């Protein structure tokens, strides 16, 4: 993901699942045509009905979430439920009072983002035509190649990029999904973010972690070690200046970016203290694996913004101590990433938190149990 976990931000807004969501199956594309815009037409159809204070039929929602981008977001994040709540709230005239009563924060910004996207339909459709003519995948693959082991790009197929309207962010699962209004606002920053998500897609295909299907005791421990690894390295592709104060403007996207940057800087400045807590939970796992769920929950509470700022700090220490070649060797191995970070922090001797022997034993026990 680019940086935020909306599953946490919007969890209070979820509705009971109302439509069946098929497994996402990207449409056939040629090697030079990896841009998917198929979600826009059904989105506009639903938006037009909501603006008339009408409730779209079930079939229209199903058509929307059958398109590759929306289907992928529904599969991984339950975004079908979120959008069925937020889009009517954003657009229906009869909900104006409820809409106006939203407090400041992400929910209010998301409503404004959806409204602004619909109001700028002509501009967004023109931007979509520009995107269809661009070779974004090649641009992103060139950029991401510097952050992957030698030969990884040559062995990989460029991922599909689905442009949808949902929230100002991007994701990299089986393929890339990015909000088109967010993409338009990024301007020259679009390609680096697509490269960031491309890194996730390629990493996901070769990650060394062998996770059981369904819920299991160590799921959150593995999730957070994976996030630190994945986001920490990918953030060096597109967030080199995230710690430098900037005026993002007063658009919904700008407000989100400003909110994120403030939290990112806060998380980065507290990285060593947070790593001490991470280490304590890994050490606790080494001593008592039976409490893995509880230990993973602690990580969920302390690793803000999906672990981005702490992962960025960890990758930066490895980069400084050992160089990029050594960093990219562990791009898909969260266990080796944690060990390399600790070695880098010890080698630099600049006051960064060094994982304890017990914490490293916890990492090795997770590796022994879940590494491919």
C-alpha positions as CSV (number, residue, x, y, z in Angstrom):
1,X,0.0,0.0,0.0
2,X,1.1,3.6,-0.5
3,X,0.8,4.4,3.2
4,X,-2.5,4.2,5.0
5,X,-4.6,1.3,6.2
6,X,-8.2,2.3,5.5
7,X,-9.4,-0.9,7.1
8,X,-8.6,0.7,10.4
9,X,-9.8,4.2,9.5
10,X,-13.1,3.0,8.1
11,X,-13.8,0.0,10.3
12,X,-16.6,1.8,12.1
13,X,-18.4,2.5,8.8
14,X,-18.6,-1.1,7.5
15,X,-22.0,-2.3,6.4
16,X,-23.0,-6.0,6.3
17,X,-21.8,-7.5,3.0
18,X,-24.5,-6.7,0.4
19,X,-23.1,-8.0,-2.8
20,X,-21.2,-11.0,-3.9
21,X,-17.7,-10.1,-5.1
22,X,-16.0,-12.4,-7.7
23,X,-12.3,-13.2,-7.5
24,X,-10.5,-10.4,-9.4
25,X,-9.5,-11.6,-12.9
26,X,-7.7,-8.9,-14.9
27,X,-8.8,-8.5,-18.5
28,X,-6.5,-9.7,-21.2
29,X,-4.0,-7.0,-22.2
30,X,-1.2,-6.8,-24.6
31,X,2.4,-6.4,-23.3
32,X,2.2,-2.6,-24.0
33,X,-1.3,-2.1,-22.6
34,X,-1.3,-2.7,-18.9
35,X,-3.7,0.1,-18.0
36,X,-7.2,-0.9,-16.8
37,X,-9.9,1.9,-16.7
38,X,-12.9,-0.4,-16.7
39,X,-14.1,0.6,-13.3
40,X,-14.8,4.2,-14.2
41,X,-17.9,3.7,-16.4
42,X,-19.9,1.7,-13.7
43,X,-18.8,4.2,-11.1
44,X,-20.2,7.1,-13.1
45,X,-23.4,5.2,-13.6
46,X,-23.9,4.7,-9.9
47,X,-22.8,8.3,-9.1
48,X,-25.4,9.7,-11.6
49,X,-28.2,7.9,-9.8
50,X,-27.0,8.9,-6.3
51,X,-26.9,12.6,-7.4
52,X,-30.6,12.2,-8.4
53,X,-31.3,10.8,-4.9
54,X,-31.9,7.4,-6.3
55,X,-30.7,4.1,-4.9
56,X,-28.7,2.2,-7.6
57,X,-29.9,-1.4,-8.2
58,X,-27.9,-4.3,-6.8
59,X,-26.8,-5.2,-10.3
60,X,-25.0,-1.9,-10.8
61,X,-23.0,-2.4,-7.6
62,X,-22.2,-6.0,-8.8
63,X,-21.0,-4.6,-12.1
64,X,-18.8,-2.2,-10.4
65,X,-17.1,-4.8,-8.1
66,X,-16.7,-7.2,-11.0
67,X,-14.1,-4.9,-12.6
68,X,-10.5,-5.8,-11.7
69,X,-9.5,-2.9,-9.5
70,X,-12.7,-2.8,-7.4
71,X,-12.8,-6.6,-7.2
72,X,-9.2,-6.7,-5.8
73,X,-10.0,-4.0,-3.2
74,X,-13.1,-5.9,-2.1
75,X,-11.2,-9.1,-1.9
76,X,-8.4,-7.8,0.3
77,X,-10.0,-4.9,2.2
78,X,-13.8,-5.2,2.1
79,X,-13.9,-2.0,0.1
80,X,-17.3,-2.9,-1.4
81,X,-18.9,-2.4,2.0
82,X,-17.0,0.9,2.6
83,X,-18.0,2.4,-0.8
84,X,-21.6,1.4,-0.5
85,X,-21.7,3.5,2.7
86,X,-19.5,6.4,1.8
87,X,-20.5,7.1,-1.8
88,X,-24.2,7.7,-1.0
89,X,-23.2,9.8,1.9
90,X,-21.0,11.8,-0.3
91,X,-23.5,12.3,-3.2
92,X,-27.2,11.9,-2.2
93,X,-28.9,15.3,-1.7
94,X,-31.1,13.8,1.0
95,X,-28.0,13.0,3.1
96,X,-26.7,16.6,3.1
97,X,-27.4,17.1,6.8
98,X,-25.6,13.9,7.8
99,X,-22.8,14.8,5.4
100,X,-22.4,18.2,7.0
101,X,-22.3,16.7,10.5
102,X,-19.1,14.8,9.8
103,X,-16.3,15.8,12.1
104,X,-12.9,16.6,10.7
105,X,-10.7,13.7,10.0
106,X,-10.4,11.0,7.5
107,X,-14.1,10.3,7.0
108,X,-14.8,13.9,6.2
109,X,-11.9,14.1,3.8
110,X,-12.9,10.9,2.1
111,X,-16.4,12.3,1.5
112,X,-14.9,15.4,0.0
113,X,-12.6,13.3,-2.1
114,X,-15.5,11.4,-3.6
115,X,-17.5,14.6,-4.2
116,X,-14.6,16.4,-5.8
117,X,-13.9,13.4,-8.1
118,X,-17.5,13.4,-9.3
119,X,-17.5,17.2,-9.7
120,X,-14.3,16.9,-11.8
121,X,-15.6,14.1,-14.0
122,X,-14.7,15.9,-17.3
123,X,-11.1,16.5,-16.2
124,X,-10.8,12.9,-14.8
125,X,-12.0,11.4,-18.1
126,X,-9.5,13.5,-20.0
127,X,-6.8,12.4,-17.6
128,X,-7.9,8.8,-18.2
129,X,-7.4,9.2,-21.9
130,X,-3.9,10.5,-21.2
131,X,-3.2,7.5,-19.0
132,X,-4.3,5.1,-21.7
133,X,-1.7,6.6,-24.0
134,X,1.2,6.4,-21.5
135,X,3.5,3.5,-21.0
136,X,3.3,3.8,-17.2
137,X,4.4,0.2,-16.5
138,X,7.7,0.6,-18.4
139,X,8.4,3.9,-16.6
140,X,7.7,2.3,-13.2
141,X,9.7,-0.9,-13.9
142,X,12.7,1.2,-14.8
143,X,12.5,3.0,-11.5
144,X,11.8,0.0,-9.4
145,X,14.6,-2.1,-10.9
146,X,17.2,-0.2,-8.8
147,X,15.5,-1.6,-5.6
148,X,15.3,-5.3,-6.7
149,X,18.0,-8.0,-6.9
150,X,19.7,-8.3,-10.3
151,X,17.6,-10.2,-12.8
152,X,14.3,-9.7,-10.9
153,X,12.9,-7.3,-13.5
154,X,13.8,-9.5,-16.4
155,X,12.0,-12.4,-14.8
156,X,8.9,-10.5,-14.0
157,X,5.8,-9.5,-16.0
158,X,4.8,-5.8,-15.6
159,X,1.7,-5.7,-13.4
160,X,-1.7,-4.5,-14.5
161,X,-2.6,-1.0,-13.2
162,X,-6.3,-0.5,-12.4
163,X,-7.4,3.1,-12.0
164,X,-10.6,3.5,-9.8
165,X,-12.3,6.1,-7.6
166,X,-12.3,5.0,-4.0
167,X,-9.9,6.9,-1.7
168,X,-6.7,8.9,-2.2
169,X,-4.2,6.1,-2.1
170,X,-2.7,3.2,-4.0
171,X,-2.3,-0.6,-3.4
172,X,-0.1,-3.4,-4.7
173,X,-1.6,-6.9,-4.3
174,X,-1.9,-9.3,-7.3
175,X,-1.8,-6.1,-9.4
176,X,-1.8,-2.4,-8.7
177,X,-4.9,-0.3,-7.8
178,X,-4.7,3.4,-7.6
179,X,-7.4,6.1,-7.2
180,X,-7.5,8.1,-10.5
181,X,-8.2,11.5,-8.8
182,X,-5.3,10.9,-6.4
183,X,-3.1,10.0,-9.4
184,X,-4.1,13.2,-11.2
185,X,-3.2,15.3,-8.2
186,X,0.2,13.6,-7.9
187,X,1.4,14.9,-11.3
188,X,5.1,14.0,-11.5
189,X,4.8,12.0,-8.3
190,X,2.6,9.4,-10.0
191,X,5.3,7.2,-11.5
192,X,7.3,6.8,-8.2
193,X,4.2,5.7,-6.4
194,X,3.4,3.2,-9.1
195,X,7.0,2.0,-8.8
196,X,6.4,1.6,-5.0
197,X,3.3,-0.5,-5.6
198,X,5.1,-2.5,-8.4
199,X,7.8,-3.3,-5.8
200,X,5.0,-4.8,-3.6
201,X,3.5,-6.8,-6.5
202,X,6.8,-8.3,-7.4
203,X,7.8,-8.9,-3.8
204,X,4.5,-10.6,-3.0
205,X,5.1,-13.2,-5.7
206,X,8.4,-14.4,-4.2
207,X,8.1,-13.6,-0.4
208,X,9.8,-16.3,1.6
209,X,7.0,-16.5,4.2
210,X,4.8,-19.6,3.9
211,X,1.6,-18.5,5.6
212,X,-1.2,-20.9,6.5
213,X,-4.6,-20.2,5.1
214,X,-7.0,-18.5,7.5
215,X,-6.4,-17.2,11.0
216,X,-3.5,-18.6,13.0
217,X,-1.7,-17.5,16.1
218,X,1.3,-15.8,14.5
219,X,-0.6,-14.1,11.7
220,X,-0.1,-10.6,13.1
221,X,3.6,-11.1,14.0
222,X,4.2,-12.2,10.4
223,X,2.1,-9.4,9.0
224,X,4.0,-6.7,10.8
225,X,7.4,-8.2,10.1
226,X,6.4,-8.3,6.5
227,X,5.1,-4.7,6.5
228,X,8.3,-3.4,8.0
229,X,10.3,-5.2,5.3
230,X,8.0,-4.4,2.3
231,X,7.1,-0.8,3.1
232,X,10.5,0.0,4.5
233,X,12.3,-0.7,1.3
234,X,9.5,0.5,-1.1
235,X,9.3,3.8,0.7
236,X,12.9,4.5,-0.4
237,X,11.6,4.6,-4.0
238,X,9.0,7.3,-3.5
239,X,9.3,8.9,-0.1
240,X,12.9,10.2,0.0
241,X,11.6,13.6,0.9
242,X,8.8,12.6,3.3
243,X,10.6,14.0,6.3
244,X,10.9,17.5,4.7
245,X,8.0,19.8,5.6
246,X,5.9,20.8,2.6
247,X,2.7,22.7,1.7
248,X,0.4,20.1,0.2
249,X,-2.5,22.5,-0.6
250,X,-6.1,22.5,0.6
251,X,-7.6,19.8,-1.7
252,X,-8.8,16.5,-0.2
253,X,-5.7,14.8,-1.5
254,X,-3.5,17.6,-0.1
255,X,-5.2,17.3,3.3
256,X,-4.6,13.6,3.4
257,X,-0.9,14.0,2.4
258,X,-0.4,16.6,5.1
259,X,-2.1,14.4,7.7
260,X,0.1,11.4,6.6
261,X,3.3,13.4,6.6
262,X,2.8,14.6,10.1
263,X,2.1,11.1,11.4
264,X,5.0,9.7,9.3
265,X,7.5,12.2,10.9
266,X,6.1,11.4,14.3
267,X,6.5,7.6,13.7
268,X,10.0,8.1,12.3
269,X,11.2,10.1,15.2
270,X,9.9,7.4,17.6
271,X,11.3,4.5,15.5
272,X,13.9,3.4,18.1
273,X,11.3,3.4,21.0
274,X,8.9,1.5,18.8
275,X,11.6,-1.0,17.8
276,X,12.2,-1.6,21.5
277,X,8.6,-2.6,21.9
278,X,8.8,-4.8,18.7
279,X,11.9,-6.5,20.2
280,X,10.2,-7.1,23.5
281,X,7.3,-8.9,21.7
282,X,9.7,-11.0,19.6
283,X,11.6,-11.9,22.8
284,X,8.3,-12.8,24.4
285,X,7.4,-15.0,21.5
286,X,10.8,-16.8,21.8
287,X,10.0,-17.6,25.5
288,X,6.2,-18.3,25.1
289,X,4.9,-18.9,21.5
290,X,1.5,-19.7,23.0
291,X,0.8,-16.0,23.4
292,X,1.6,-15.1,19.8
293,X,-1.8,-13.5,19.2
294,X,-1.3,-11.2,22.2
295,X,2.2,-10.3,21.0
296,X,1.0,-9.5,17.5
297,X,-1.7,-7.3,18.8
298,X,0.8,-5.2,20.7
299,X,2.6,-4.6,17.3
300,X,-0.7,-3.5,15.8
301,X,-1.0,-0.9,18.5
302,X,2.5,0.6,18.2
303,X,3.3,0.4,14.5
304,X,1.4,3.4,13.1
305,X,0.8,4.0,9.4
306,X,1.1,0.3,8.6
307,X,4.7,0.3,9.8
308,X,6.0,2.6,7.1
309,X,8.0,5.1,9.1
310,X,9.7,2.4,11.3
311,X,10.4,0.2,8.2
312,X,11.8,3.3,6.4
313,X,14.2,3.8,9.3
314,X,15.3,0.2,9.3
315,X,15.9,0.1,5.6
316,X,17.8,3.4,5.9
317,X,20.1,1.9,8.5
318,X,20.9,-1.1,6.3
319,X,21.4,1.1,3.3
320,X,23.8,3.3,5.2
321,X,25.8,0.6,6.9
322,X,26.0,-2.0,4.1
323,X,24.8,-0.4,0.8
324,X,21.9,-1.0,-1.5
325,X,23.0,-4.3,-2.9
326,X,22.8,-5.9,0.6
327,X,19.4,-4.2,1.3
328,X,17.8,-5.5,-1.9
329,X,18.9,-9.0,-1.2
330,X,16.4,-9.2,1.6
331,X,13.5,-7.4,-0.2
332,X,11.2,-10.4,0.1
333,X,12.6,-11.9,3.4
334,X,11.2,-10.2,6.6
335,X,13.3,-12.4,8.8
336,X,16.6,-11.6,7.1
337,X,15.5,-7.9,7.0
338,X,15.1,-7.8,10.8
339,X,18.5,-9.5,11.3
340,X,20.2,-7.2,8.8
341,X,18.7,-4.1,10.5
342,X,20.0,-5.2,13.9
343,X,23.5,-5.8,12.4
344,X,23.5,-2.4,10.7
345,X,22.4,-0.6,13.9
346,X,25.2,-2.3,15.8
347,X,27.8,-1.6,13.1
348,X,26.8,2.1,12.8
349,X,26.9,2.6,16.6
350,X,24.9,5.8,16.3
351,X,22.4,5.1,19.0
352,X,19.9,3.1,17.0
353,X,18.1,0.3,18.8
354,X,19.8,-3.0,18.4
355,X,17.6,-6.1,18.6
356,X,18.3,-8.2,21.7
357,X,19.6,-11.8,21.5
358,X,16.2,-12.9,22.7
359,X,14.4,-10.9,20.1
360,X,16.5,-12.4,17.3
361,X,15.7,-15.8,18.7
362,X,12.1,-15.0,18.2
363,X,12.8,-14.0,14.6
364,X,14.6,-17.2,14.0
365,X,11.8,-19.3,15.5
366,X,9.3,-17.6,13.2
367,X,11.7,-18.2,10.3
368,X,12.0,-21.9,11.2
369,X,8.2,-22.3,11.3
370,X,7.1,-20.2,8.4
371,X,10.0,-19.8,5.9
372,X,9.6,-21.6,2.6
